[in-house]
């Protein structure tokens, strides 16, 4: 007999946390791309909340197409996106350990990239790594903004976006498992 996937349990806490930060990252991504393309939020079909809006994956691909991020940053965005997708779309992804079993090579990549993060409990360690992955992604946004400022490509969205980045970083620090 299959488990009742509609039943709330401990795994939903992890899933909700992933969803929460996924929404925040996607909103930042939309803000950045709207600003880069000089699209006002109220006029946007691509970056709105309708069924015709771009998917998270399409937005990440657009970000990568800007060439503002390094190949390592691209790998981090893709890893974040893959983890997000498993938690949101796959009922078997009920923990970070189980989620990463569904993504061949990603656990190894994360453990190597964030080798300085230690914990005897693998689930807790992977959660801490995931938090650091989010921080790194937020740092990529900060770096893009700094580069744009330095190159005098300051757009109307910059002050609000920088504040959003800092608020999300603070939220991660305040969040514990």
N, C-alpha and C positions, 0 to 999 in steps of 0.2 A: 504494500500500500504506500502511496506517495504522501509526503508530508503536506499538511495544509499550508499553502503559501500565503493564504490570506490571514493566517494567525500571526498576531504581533508577538515578537520575541526579541531577544537580545540583539540579534543580527540587524534588526530594523534600526537600532540606534546607530550602528556603523553606516548603514545605507543612507539614513537621513543626514548624517554628518557629511558624507561624500556628496550627496545631492545639494546640500546647503552651499558648500564651497564650489561645487561645479556651477551652480547658478551665478555665484559671485564672479567667478573667473569668466564665464560666458558674457556676463554684463560688461565687465571691463573690456573684454575683447570687442564687443559690439561698440562700446563707446570709442575705443581707439580707432576702429575701422571707420566708423561714421565720421570721426574727426579728420582722419587722414583723407577721406573721400569728400569731406565738406558736405555731409548729408545731415540735415537737421533731424533730430529724433522723431518729431511729429510727422515728418515727410517720408520716413523710411519704410519701405516695404520689405527690404532685405534684412534689416536689423530689428524688426519689430517682434511682435508676439503672435503673429498669425501663422496659419499653416503654410503660407507661401514664403515665410522668412527662411533665411539660410540656416542650415543645420550647424551644430557646434563644429563638426568636422570640416564643413565648408569654410567656416570662419577661420579655423586654425590654418587651413590651406591658404586662405587669402593672406593671413599674417606671414606665413612662410614665404609667400610670393613677394612680399615687400622687400625681402632681403635685409631687413633690419635685425634679424636674429641669427645667431650662430647655429651651426649644425648640432652642437650639444644642446642648445636651448630648444631646437626643433625636436630633438629626441625626448627631452623632458615634457614638452607639450604633448607629443604623441603618446608617451607613457601615461601621463595624466588622463588623456582622453580615453585610452584603452581601459584604464582602471574604472573611470567614470562609467563607460559604456557597460562594462561587466556588472557593476553594482546596480545600474539602473535597469538593465535589460535581461539579466540572467539570475534566476532565483537561487542558483547554486553558489553565486558569489555572496555568501553570507558572512564572510570575514575576509580580512586582507590575505590571510594564508590561502583560503579557498579561491579567492579571486585570482591571485597570482598563479595558482595551479592551472587556470584556464588561459593564461597568457604565457606561452613558452618563451623562456629567456628573459622575461621582465623582472622576475624576482632576483635573478643573478645580476642583472644590470643595476637594479636598485641597491642591492647589498654591496656591490662593488663601488658604485658612485657615492654612496653614503656610508662607507665602511667605518667612519668615525662614530656612528651612532650604534650604541650597544644596549642590549637588554637580553636577559636570559630567556624571556618569553618572546618567541618569534612574532606573535601577533602584535604585541606592544611595540616591538622594534619596527615592524613594518608600518604601524600607525605613525610612529615618530618620523620615519623616513618619508611617508606620504605628506606629513605636515611640512617637512623640509622641502619636498618637491614643490609644494604650493608656494612656499616662501621664495624659492628660486624662480618660479614663474612670475611672481609679483615683482621680483628684482629685475626680470627681463623687461617688464612693462616700465619700471622706473628708468632703466638704462635707455630704452627707446625714447622716453620722454626727455631725458637729459640730452641725448644725441640730437633730438629735434630742436630743443631749446638752443643748444650750442650752434646749430646750423641755421638758426633763426627761422625755423619752420614751426613757429609756435601757432597752434590753432586755437580756436575759440573753446575747445573742449578741455584743454590742458589743465587748468586749475582744478576743475571738478574731478577729472580723472586721477590726478595725483592724490587728491584727498581720498578718493575711493580706494586707491591702492593702499594707502597708509591705514585706513579704517579696516581693510581686510587683513592686513598684516597684524594689526592689533587684535582682531578677532581670533586669528589663529593662535596667538600667544595665550589668549584667555581661555581657549578651548582645551580641555583635557579629556582623555578617554576615561 
